[in-house]
Amino acid sequence: CAYFPIIFEDESICLSILELLVSHDVFPKRYFYPSLNKIKPIKTNDQCPVAESLSKRILCLPSHNGINLENAAFISSIINNGLAIYK
């Protein structure tokens, strides 16, 4: 349970939800951003389209023993409310 990743349709939605969560004192991480083929000193000319796409669209929600059902419901409601504008 080290990570609780969620994947969005595109990076703009991901960044919007990230900003919304932070404004409510919830601090997700973009652990898998950027894709490893894009970071120094590993950077290569190799194309990794799946990894590159996912790395832009994934957030890892807080996951630790201090998260209870109330916290999870609060975080879920923030995300659901934020996603409602994209439907």
Stockholm file with secondary structure:
# STOCKHOLM 1.0

chainA/1-87         CAYFPIIFEDESICLSILELLVSHDVFPKRYFYPSLNKIKPIKTNDQCPVAESLSKRILCLPSHNGINLENAAFISSIINNGLAIYK
#=GR chainA/1-87 SS CCCEEEECSSHHHHHHHHHHHHHTTCCCBCTTCSCGGGSTTTCCSCCCHHHHHHHHHEEEECCSTTCCHHHHHHHHHHHHHHHHTTC
#=GC SS_cons        CCCEEEECSSHHHHHHHHHHHHHTTCCCBCTTCSCGGGSTTTCCSCCCHHHHHHHHHEEEECCSTTCCHHHHHHHHHHHHHHHHTTC
//
